[in-house]
Every structure is written in C-alpha cells, then in structure tokens.
Amino acid sequence: AIGELVVGTTTVAVTYTNTAPHAFVQTGAGTNYWTGSAYTNGTVNNAPPAAEQIALSAGGLVTISFSETIVNPYIAMNSWNGNVVDFGVPIIIDSFGSGFWGSGTATLNGTGTGFTGNGEFHGVISLIGSFDSISFTNTSEGWHGFTIGVAGLADNNGGDIPEPAPLALLGLGLLGLAFMRKRRR
C-alpha cells in the first residue's frame, strides 16, 4: 500500500509492506474503530479520523518507509488483543484505554522495544528518534489495526525541523490521512 502524509508544508510519500497478508485497508469509508478514550489519554488530543487504518491478520514483518526522514512517529493501534509486537527500537506507550472492542493494556517487553497486548489493547505508542522507515514484527490474530503519525521531519543535519503548533499526525491507509495534534505542555 502507498500513501502520503503532510507534515507542515511537506508531503511525505509513505509505503507499507508486510510479509503476511493484511485483513483489510480502510481509506475513508467503513466502520469507525477509533472510538473511546484510548487515543487521547496521552500527548495526542484527538483520535484518528473514522475509517482510516490498515488491519493486520497473520503475523509477520511490517515495514513502513518514508520519502523524508521523520521524527518521533506515533502509532495508533486498535484491538491488539494478546498480540506480541517488537519494533527493535525503544518505544513509549503514550496512551491506552477503552476502544471499540473494550479495553486492555500493553506490557512492555524486557528490552522496552515491544509489548504484549493484554485484553483488547487500544492506544498510542511512540518511537523516539529519526526514521526513514519503521519495521515491526507482530503475531497472528483475527485482525488488529493501526495508523501512523509523526511529530515532524528531520533536517539534513539530523536535527529537528521546527513545526508550527499544533503538530500534525497522519493516518496511513492507501491514501488515508489522520490528523492529530500534540497537546501543548
């Protein structure tokens, strides 16, 4: 799947690949699975837009590549029930709570690079740093969905490019966009 995200005034091409088939991709139509407080209990103050997500089913390796280096990506997740996930880099669980399928929590693994969903984990995780791509492994389940957003872009010297407040997050579907804003501290 391919798509775009807009960060400030820059359009970033996004490519999603998976070693296993996905369950479905929603791009603007269908059920809104982004309900509940799970996505707004942390630093993001609004949920992804309705019907914008990639839903995984079989476990495998997911890679999301960006045409520009992004900084501090967020991944909104729904229905990661019992799923074991590893990003290979440290993650932060930004928020969790009730969602479309109920509620659950996530337990970080020993290295802090992944989690196991307990119950119906709905929430937002963050990866700190600059990335040209993000890869993660996940285990099989009926389906579990995600969308992705970023806090900004990196400049040519590896530093952050300041973004005007509020910061935009994007939704990743074939051509879907999700817009979230970082809470002002």
C-alpha positions as CSV (number, residue, x, y, z in Angstrom):
1,A,0.0,0.0,0.0
2,I,1.2,3.5,-0.7
3,G,0.0,6.9,0.6
4,E,1.0,10.3,1.6
5,L,1.3,12.3,4.8
6,V,1.5,16.1,5.1
7,V,3.8,17.4,7.8
8,G,3.7,21.2,7.9
9,T,4.0,22.1,4.2
10,T,6.0,19.0,3.2
11,T,4.3,16.0,1.6
12,V,6.0,12.7,2.5
13,A,5.4,9.5,0.5
14,V,4.7,6.5,2.7
15,T,4.9,2.9,1.6
16,Y,3.6,-0.1,3.7
17,T,4.8,-3.6,3.1
18,N,4.1,-6.8,5.0
19,T,5.5,-10.3,4.8
20,A,2.0,-11.7,5.6
21,P,-1.4,-10.7,4.1
22,H,-3.4,-8.0,5.8
23,A,-7.1,-8.3,6.7
24,F,-8.2,-5.0,5.1
25,V,-7.3,-1.4,4.4
26,Q,-9.8,1.4,5.2
27,T,-9.5,4.7,3.4
28,G,-12.4,6.9,4.3
29,A,-15.3,4.5,4.3
30,G,-16.4,1.8,6.7
31,T,-16.8,1.4,10.5
32,N,-15.1,3.9,12.8
33,Y,-12.9,1.7,15.0
34,W,-11.2,4.7,16.6
35,T,-13.8,5.3,19.3
36,G,-13.2,5.6,23.0
37,S,-10.6,7.4,25.1
38,A,-7.6,5.2,24.3
39,Y,-6.1,7.6,21.8
40,T,-6.4,10.8,23.8
41,N,-5.1,9.9,27.2
42,G,-1.5,10.9,26.4
43,T,0.1,13.7,24.4
44,V,-2.2,13.4,21.4
45,N,-5.6,15.2,21.9
46,N,-7.7,13.7,19.1
47,A,-8.3,10.2,17.8
48,P,-7.5,9.2,14.2
49,P,-10.3,10.0,11.7
50,A,-13.0,7.4,11.2
51,A,-12.3,4.5,8.8
52,E,-8.6,5.2,8.2
53,Q,-6.4,2.2,9.0
54,I,-4.5,-0.9,7.9
55,A,-5.8,-4.0,9.6
56,L,-3.3,-6.9,10.0
57,S,-4.3,-10.5,10.5
58,A,-1.5,-13.0,10.1
59,G,1.7,-12.3,12.0
60,G,4.8,-11.2,10.1
61,L,7.2,-8.3,9.5
62,V,5.6,-4.9,8.7
63,T,7.7,-2.1,7.2
64,I,6.6,1.5,6.8
65,S,9.0,3.6,4.6
66,F,9.1,7.4,4.3
67,S,10.5,9.5,1.5
68,E,11.7,12.0,4.1
69,T,13.3,11.3,7.5
70,I,10.6,11.7,10.1
71,V,10.9,12.5,13.8
72,N,9.1,10.8,16.7
73,P,6.5,8.8,15.0
74,Y,3.2,7.8,16.8
75,I,1.3,4.7,16.0
76,A,-2.4,4.5,17.0
77,M,-3.4,0.9,17.5
78,N,-6.8,-0.9,17.9
79,S,-7.6,-4.4,19.0
80,W,-4.1,-5.7,19.7
81,N,-5.5,-8.5,21.8
82,G,-2.8,-10.8,23.1
83,N,-0.5,-9.7,20.2
84,V,3.2,-9.8,20.7
85,V,4.9,-6.9,18.9
86,D,8.6,-5.9,18.6
87,F,10.0,-2.7,16.9
88,G,13.7,-3.4,17.6
89,V,14.0,0.2,19.0
90,P,12.7,1.6,22.3
91,I,9.0,2.5,22.4
92,I,6.9,4.5,24.8
93,I,3.3,3.7,25.5
94,D,1.8,7.2,25.2
95,S,-1.8,6.3,26.0
96,F,-4.3,3.4,26.3
97,G,-7.9,2.9,27.4
98,S,-11.3,1.9,26.2
99,G,-11.9,1.5,22.5
100,F,-14.3,-0.1,20.0
101,W,-13.7,-3.6,21.3
102,G,-13.4,-2.8,25.1
103,S,-10.2,-2.2,26.9
104,G,-6.9,-3.7,27.8
105,T,-3.3,-2.8,28.5
106,A,0.1,-3.4,27.0
107,T,3.1,-4.8,28.8
108,L,6.5,-3.7,27.6
109,N,9.0,-6.5,26.9
110,G,12.2,-6.7,28.8
111,T,14.2,-4.5,26.4
112,G,11.4,-1.9,26.0
113,T,11.3,-2.4,22.2
114,G,7.9,-4.0,22.1
115,F,4.8,-5.1,24.0
116,T,2.3,-7.8,24.6
117,G,-1.4,-6.8,24.4
118,N,-3.4,-7.8,27.4
119,G,-7.1,-7.8,26.7
120,E,-8.2,-5.5,23.9
121,F,-5.3,-3.1,23.8
122,H,-6.3,0.2,22.2
123,G,-3.8,3.1,22.4
124,V,-0.9,5.1,21.0
125,I,2.8,4.2,21.1
126,S,5.7,6.5,20.2
127,L,9.1,5.8,18.9
128,I,11.7,8.4,19.8
129,G,14.2,9.4,17.2
130,S,14.6,10.0,13.5
131,F,13.5,7.3,11.0
132,D,13.5,6.7,7.2
133,S,11.5,3.5,7.9
134,I,9.9,1.7,10.8
135,S,9.7,-2.1,11.0
136,F,8.0,-4.3,13.5
137,T,7.0,-7.9,14.0
138,N,3.6,-9.0,15.2
139,T,1.8,-12.2,15.9
140,S,-1.4,-13.6,14.3
141,E,-4.9,-12.6,15.4
142,G,-8.3,-12.2,13.8
143,W,-7.3,-8.6,12.9
144,H,-5.7,-5.7,14.6
145,G,-5.4,-2.2,13.1
146,F,-3.0,0.7,13.1
147,T,-2.5,4.2,11.6
148,I,0.7,6.3,11.9
149,G,1.6,9.9,12.6
150,V,4.7,12.0,13.1
151,A,5.7,15.0,15.2
152,G,8.0,16.4,12.5
153,L,10.7,16.0,9.9
154,A,14.5,15.9,10.3
155,D,16.7,18.4,8.5
156,N,19.8,17.4,6.5
157,N,21.9,17.7,9.6
158,G,19.9,15.2,11.6
159,G,18.2,17.9,13.7
160,D,14.5,18.6,14.1
161,I,12.8,21.0,11.8
162,P,10.5,23.1,14.0
163,E,6.9,22.5,13.2
164,P,4.2,25.1,13.9
165,A,1.9,24.2,16.8
166,P,-0.3,22.2,16.7
167,L,1.8,19.4,15.3
168,A,0.2,17.2,12.6
169,L,-0.1,13.4,12.7
170,L,-1.2,11.5,9.7
171,G,-3.2,8.4,9.1
172,L,-1.8,5.7,6.9
173,G,-4.2,3.9,4.7
174,L,-3.8,3.6,1.0
175,L,-4.4,7.3,0.6
176,G,-5.8,8.0,4.1
177,L,-4.8,10.8,6.3
178,A,-5.4,11.1,10.0
179,F,-4.9,14.3,11.7
180,M,-4.0,14.6,15.4
181,R,-2.4,17.4,17.4
182,K,0.1,17.2,20.2
183,R,-1.1,18.6,23.4
184,R,0.6,21.8,24.4
185,R,2.6,21.4,27.5
